[in-house]
Amino acid sequence: MTAAKIQAIKKFYESVESLKKLNVIRSDVIFGDIGEFLCSVVHEGLLLEDKKTNPGFDATLGGKTVQIKHSDSSAAENIDLGNPKKYDMLIVVLGKNSAHRMANDADADYLFYSFSSSEVQERFKIPSGGYKLSRTKHFRPSDKKFSMPV
């Protein structure tokens, strides 16, 4: 292991600790927590659940329960959408590296897509059971966009 790799790992853990102190990261699901935090920035009135891991939904917005899913992987085939019977609304957050981004919707760091529970049940059910957003599923342009300030 090189000194550069050791230093990078140390910086990573220092960054995680800083983000925990700022309440951006609230559990050991680092990327999910970042997606949830970004949703709270972009969706005015979205309230993250106090429980760090809450089965079924992550937040509320206008009295509705909201499940939040975040992906920034260029290799991810599917995004598990959870059980839409346990939430009213789904928000999918796609980072710049996400394989699920549409080519014509790539001008922001993060893209946000909102779906109702019934829309998830109708559009994203898979034959083997469950609900997944695949890379081959084409959906509308993003509802909201966010880029990190320079």
Backbone torsions as a table, in degrees:
resi	resn	phi	psi	omega
1	MET	NA	135.2	-177.8
2	THR	-87.3	162.0	177.4
3	ALA	-61.7	-36.1	179.3
4	ALA	-63.6	-39.4	179.3
5	LYS	-68.4	-42.4	178.5
6	ILE	-60.9	-45.5	179.9
7	GLN	-63.3	-41.0	179.9
8	ALA	-63.8	-41.0	178.3
9	ILE	-64.7	-43.7	177.9
10	LYS	-59.7	-45.0	179.1
11	LYS	-62.3	-39.3	178.2
12	PHE	-58.6	-51.3	-178.5
13	TYR	-66.3	-34.1	174.5
14	GLU	-63.9	-40.7	178.1
15	SER	-64.7	-41.9	178.2
16	VAL	-60.3	-45.0	179.3
17	GLU	-62.3	-41.8	177.7
18	SER	-61.7	-44.3	-179.9
19	LEU	-67.0	-32.7	175.5
20	LYS	-66.7	-43.2	178.8
21	LYS	-62.8	-31.3	178.8
22	LEU	-86.5	1.5	178.9
23	ASN	64.2	24.9	172.3
24	VAL	-80.2	-46.5	174.8
25	ILE	-98.3	124.8	-174.9
26	ARG	-118.0	-2.6	-178.9
27	SER	-151.9	-165.2	176.7
28	ASP	-90.3	3.0	176.8
29	VAL	-96.2	77.3	-168.7
30	ILE	-57.7	-52.3	-175.4
31	PHE	-70.8	-35.0	175.6
32	GLY	-63.2	-42.5	178.4
33	ASP	-62.6	-39.3	178.9
34	ILE	-65.2	-42.4	176.4
35	GLY	-59.8	-42.5	178.4
36	GLU	-63.7	-44.1	179.2
37	PHE	-60.7	-46.0	179.7
38	LEU	-61.2	-36.4	175.8
39	CYS	-61.7	-38.4	-179.8
40	SER	-69.1	-24.4	176.7
41	VAL	-77.1	-42.8	-173.2
42	VAL	-83.6	-35.0	-177.9
43	HIS	-101.9	97.3	-179.7
44	GLU	-57.9	130.6	179.0
45	GLY	92.3	-6.1	178.3
46	LEU	-71.9	126.9	-179.0
47	LEU	-114.3	116.3	178.1
48	LEU	-70.6	143.7	178.1
49	GLU	-64.1	145.1	178.6
50	ASP	-67.3	-36.3	177.8
51	LYS	-66.3	135.4	-177.9
52	LYS	-68.4	-34.7	173.9
53	THR	-130.3	115.7	-176.7
54	ASN	-120.8	118.6	-178.6
55	PRO	-66.1	127.2	174.2
56	GLY	103.1	-40.8	179.3
57	PHE	-154.5	160.3	-174.2
58	ASP	-113.2	-18.9	-172.6
59	ALA	-158.9	175.4	170.8
60	THR	-128.3	151.5	179.0
61	LEU	-148.3	115.1	-179.9
62	GLY	58.4	36.5	179.4
63	GLY	82.6	-0.8	179.5
64	LYS	-103.3	144.8	175.7
65	THR	-80.8	140.8	-173.7
66	VAL	-127.7	127.0	171.3
67	GLN	-97.0	134.3	-178.7
68	ILE	-119.3	130.1	177.6
69	LYS	-125.2	134.6	-176.8
70	HIS	-124.0	136.4	175.2
71	SER	-140.3	133.6	174.3
72	ASP	-135.3	25.0	-176.6
73	SER	-98.0	131.6	176.5
74	SER	-80.0	-11.0	-177.3
75	ALA	-105.5	-9.8	-175.6
76	ALA	-65.4	128.7	177.1
77	GLU	-83.1	-44.4	-175.2
78	ASN	-134.7	153.1	171.0
79	ILE	-113.8	119.5	178.0
80	ASP	-70.8	125.7	-175.2
81	LEU	-97.2	8.8	178.6
82	GLY	70.7	-163.0	-178.6
83	ASN	-102.8	107.0	-176.9
84	PRO	-65.5	-9.0	175.3
85	LYS	-77.7	-11.9	-178.8
86	LYS	-102.3	-0.3	177.4
87	TYR	-143.7	160.0	179.3
88	ASP	-91.9	-28.3	-172.1
89	MET	-146.5	146.2	177.1
90	LEU	-119.3	135.8	171.2
91	ILE	-120.8	122.7	176.5
92	VAL	-102.4	127.3	179.1
93	VAL	-109.7	122.9	179.1
94	LEU	-115.0	122.4	176.3
95	GLY	-79.0	174.2	-176.6
96	LYS	-57.4	-30.7	-176.7
97	ASN	-90.1	-4.5	-173.1
98	SER	-63.4	132.0	176.6
99	ALA	-67.5	-13.8	-176.9
100	HIS	-88.5	-4.2	-179.9
101	ARG	-71.5	144.8	175.1
102	MET	-86.0	141.5	-176.2
103	ALA	-59.1	-34.3	-177.6
104	ASN	-87.2	8.8	-178.7
105	ASP	-131.4	48.4	-169.9
106	ALA	-117.5	21.5	-173.8
107	ASP	-93.2	6.9	179.7
108	ALA	-129.3	160.4	178.5
109	ASP	-67.2	-39.0	-177.4
110	TYR	-133.2	138.7	177.0
111	LEU	-117.8	143.0	-176.9
112	PHE	-123.1	130.0	179.3
113	TYR	-123.6	128.5	179.5
114	SER	-109.7	136.1	178.4
115	PHE	-134.9	142.3	173.4
116	SER	-76.1	160.6	177.8
117	SER	-57.7	-43.1	-178.8
118	SER	-66.2	-35.7	177.2
119	GLU	-64.4	-40.8	176.9
120	VAL	-61.0	-45.6	-179.1
121	GLN	-62.9	-36.4	-178.3
122	GLU	-79.2	-40.9	-169.2
123	ARG	-97.1	-25.8	-168.0
124	PHE	-120.8	13.4	177.1
125	LYS	-71.2	137.2	178.6
126	ILE	-108.4	150.5	-175.6
127	PRO	-56.4	-34.3	-178.0
128	SER	-80.8	0.7	-179.8
129	GLY	104.3	151.6	-179.5
130	GLY	90.2	-177.5	-176.0
131	TYR	-134.6	124.5	-177.2
132	LYS	-139.5	145.9	172.4
133	LEU	-99.8	115.3	-179.3
134	SER	-97.1	164.9	179.2
135	ARG	-66.2	-23.7	-178.6
136	THR	-86.9	-10.4	176.7
137	LYS	-74.0	127.4	177.3
138	HIS	-101.4	127.5	177.5
139	PHE	-128.3	170.7	-173.9
140	ARG	-60.8	166.3	174.0
141	PRO	-58.8	159.2	-176.2
142	SER	-60.9	152.0	177.4
143	ASP	-81.1	-36.8	-178.6
144	LYS	-141.7	157.0	178.3
145	LYS	-134.6	152.9	177.5
146	PHE	-148.6	134.6	172.6
147	SER	-124.6	144.7	178.5
148	MET	-66.7	133.8	176.3
149	PRO	-59.9	146.3	-178.9
150	VAL	-77.9	NA	NA
